[in-house]
């Protein structure tokens, strides 16, 4: 997500009711899949049941990377609108629509990432601990809390798509700038609380994803600076030709 001036021209392409229906459907679908897969794949029964089920932990880790990737894509699209790269492809209106869709989709995966961990018996998180930041004393409370704050920030920023006419463009833009801090909270949460961080592929993922956003942000700042100090001279639009009168 980003705070482009061009986004003023585009209205939200996803209504709140549709998103809530999608969110509930996806969550229920994933939970039903977790329950039905053991019947089709007997080896999964041991991972989902018993004294030490492992599947919930794997699902939480996997959906965490999916959510972070969707957040990255949303940020990249938002920045591509502000630095006008989106005009080349797929076009600013399409980029804005995808930017909004993937942001909401990533929020849905984040919710599932948190809920599914309740099935893991090793950490034994409670629902209250998932809702209250820094209350997960049994497992890296500070960095888990950072992720929880990032989630709430994400939810607030996503909500602004629907309340922009109420809060006004300036407030919407100010809140949208918070997406940069939200992304930092998310990636620090992944690095310092994720068990995949020591692996080479995870480290490469963090470096390349964060690095690409830094590049887009620096390019955005450069374009803005050039436009500020070297404004383009726009040719005045000629007045329309007078309509001939009929005699």
Buried (B, 14 or more C-beta within 10 A) or exposed (E): BBBBEBBEEBEBBBEBEEBEEBBEEBBEEBBEEBEEBBEEEEEBBEBBEEEEBBBBBEBBBBBBBBBBBBBBBBBBBBBBBBBBBBEEEEEBBBBBBBBBBBBBBBBBBBBBBBBBBBBBEEBEBEEEBBEEBBBBEEBBBEBBBBBBBBBEBBEEBBBBBEBBEEBEEEEBBEBBEBBBEBBEBBBBBBBBBBEBEEEEEBEEBBEEBBEBBEEBBEBBEEBEEEEEEEEEEEEEEEEEEEEEEEE
